[in-house]
Amino acid sequence: MTGIGFTLSHTDGAARRGRVETAHGAIDTPAFMPVGTAGTVKAMLPGSVAGTGAQIVLGNTYHLMLRPGAERIERLGGLHRFMNWPGPILTDSGGFQVMSLSEIRKITEDGVRFRSHIDGSYHTLTPERSIQIQHQLDSNITMAFDECTPYPATEKEARTSMELSMRWAQRSKDAFVDRPGYGLFGIVQGSVFEDQRLESAETLTGIGFDGYAVGGLAVGEGQDLMFGTLDFTAPALPTNRPRYLMGVGKPSDLVGAVARGIDMFDCVLPTRSGRNGQAWTAGGPVNLKNARHADDPRPLEEGCPCPACTDYSRAYLHHLVKAGEILAMMLLTWHNLTYYQRLMQGMRDAIEAGTFDTFRKAFHDTASAGDIDPL
C-alpha cells in the first residue's frame, strides 16, 4: 500500500468521525494540529504536546528551509528525530508565507522568488522544490504548492490565482514520491466564489490526492463568509479522503467547520494566545492580564487536567503574566492546547454517539454564558 489510509467510521449530519493512518501513527479526526513552525511548538516540550492529546503537529516549509535548512535536517535524520516528535507531521508548502511577503516576492508561472525575512538573501520556491523540501523533512503529509489567494480579491484576480494553483498542483503531484504511510494533499482555492471553488475541487479530484485542503480562508473574510464558502466547498470533496481547513481557528470556527464536514485543522491561535496572557475556556476567552484575577484563588477552568488548572490559581497565573515570566507562556499554552484537544475529543465522541447537534448547542450556550463570574 502506498499513500496514507483514511477510514470514515461515523457520520452525524455532515460531521464526520474518522482515522488517518500514517507511517508515524494514526490521527483520530476531527483533529486539531498544534503549529510547530520552526520545528517546535512554542513554549512546549514534545512530550507535553502529546500529553494534551495532540497526535500530529505541523511544520513550516518556508521557515525550515531558511533555518536550519532542509538538507541539514535530512542529514540529521529528518524532522521527527530532529525535533523529538515521533508522531505524524504535516508540513505546509510555503505558499501562505510567500503570500505574506508581498513586498519582497515575485510570482511567475515557474514559482516564487523571494527575499528571506532573516537575512535578505534570495530564494526560489517552485512546486518541485517545495515537494523536495517536504520530502527531505520526512513529512507524513505533504501539501501541494499553491498561491494563497488574498482577501478581498476580484473574481478575475481569484480565478488567475486559482488556475495557477491548479497548474502547480499537477506539478506537485508529479514531483511527489509516493511511499507507504506518506501522503500528498491538494489545496482548493477560489476565494469566496462558488463556481471557482467547485472548479478547483473538480480539478484536484481529477489529479487525485490523498487528502484535500481548503485554503484561502481565515484571511479576513469573517466567519459567516467562511462558513458560507464551506457550505458549497466541502460537499464537492471526495467523502473517502480527509478534508483539512487550513489556518483555522477559534473554537467556534472549529465546531462550525466540523458541522460542515471538515476533518482537520491547524492554527497558531492557542499557542499565540498563551504567550500573550489569553486562555481559551468553555466559557470563552479569559484575559489573565485583567486585575479581577489578582485575588482569585480558583483554577483557571474547573475540570481541566492541565497543570495550569490543577496546580495553580488564577491569582498566580495573573501574577506570572503581569511579571512577564516565561512560566506564564508555558502554562497558558499548555492549557490552551489541552482545551483545544478536549474540544476535538468532545466532538469525536458526540459524532460517534449521534449527538453532535446537542453538543454544538451546548458549546454555544456555555460560551455565550461567559467566563466564571468574578469574586
C-alpha positions, 0 to 999 in steps of 0.5 A, a space after each residue: 500500500 502506498 499513500 496514507 489510509 483514511 477510514 470514515 467510521 461515523 457520520 452525524 449530519 455532515 460531521 464526520 468521525 474518522 482515522 488517518 493512518 500514517 507511517 508515524 501513527 494514526 490521527 483520530 479526526 476531527 483533529 486539531 494540529 498544534 503549529 510547530 513552525 520552526 520545528 517546535 511548538 512554542 513554549 512546549 516540550 514534545 512530550 507535553 504536546 502529546 500529553 494534551 492529546 495532540 497526535 500530529 503537529 505541523 511544520 513550516 516549509 518556508 521557515 525550515 528551509 531558511 533555518 536550519 535548512 532542509 538538507 541539514 535536517 535530512 542529514 540529521 535524520 529528518 524532522 521527527 528525530 530532529 525535533 523529538 516528535 515521533 508522531 505524524 507531521 504535516 508540513 505546509 508548502 510555503 505558499 501562505 508565507 510567500 503570500 505574506 511577503 508581498 513586498 519582497 516576492 515575485 510570482 511567475 508561472 515557474 514559482 516564487 522568488 523571494 527575499 528571506 525575512 532573516 537575512 535578505 538573501 534570495 530564494 526560489 520556491 517552485 512546486 518541485 522544490 517545495 515537494 523536495 523540501 517536504 520530502 527531505 523533512 520526512 513529512 507524513 503529509 505533504 501539501 501541494 504548492 499553491 498561491 494563497 489567494 488574498 482577501 478581498 480579491 476580484 473574481 478575475 484576480 481569484 480565478 488567475 490565482 486559482 488556475 495557477 494553483 491548479 497548474 502547480 498542483 499537477 506539478 506537485 503531484 508529479 514531483 511527489 514520491 509516493 511511499 507507504 504511510 506518506 501522503 500528498 494533499 491538494 489545496 482548493 482555492 477560489 476565494 469566496 466564489 462558488 463556481 471557482 471553488 467547485 472548479 478547483 475541487 473538480 480539478 484536484 479530484 481529477 489529479 487525485 490526492 490523498 487528502 484535500 485542503 481548503 485554503 484561502 480562508 481565515 484571511 479576513 473574510 469573517 466567519 459567516 463568509 467562511 462558513 458560507 464558502 464551506 457550505 458549497 466547498 466541502 460537499 464537492 470533496 471526495 467523502 473517502 479522503 480527509 478534508 483539512 481547513 487550513 489556518 483555522 481557528 477559534 473554537 467556534 470556527 472549529 465546531 462550525 467547520 466540523 458541522 460542515 464536514 471538515 476533518 482537520 485543522 491547524 492554527 497558531 491561535 492557542 499557542 499565540 494566545 498563551 504567550 500573550 496572557 489569553 486562555 481559551 475556556 468553555 466559557 470563552 476567552 479569559 484575559 489573565 492580564 485583567 486585575 479581577 484575577 489578582 485575588 482569585 484563588 480558583 483554577 483557571 477552568 474547573 475540570 481541566 487536567 492541565 497543570 495550569 488548572 490543577 496546580 495553580 490559581 488564577 491569582 498566580 497565573 495573573 501574577 506570572 503574566 503581569 511579571 512577564 515570566 516565561 512560566 506564564 507562556 508555558 502554562 497558558 499554552 499548555 492549557 490552551 492546547 489541552 482545551 483545544 484537544 478536549 474540544 476535538 475529543 468532545 466532538 469525536 465522541 458526540 459524532 460517534 454517539 449521534 449527538 453532535 447537534 446537542 453538543 454544538 448547542 451546548 458549546 454555544 450556550 456555555 460560551 455565550 454564558 461567559 467566563 466564571 463570574 468574578 469574586 
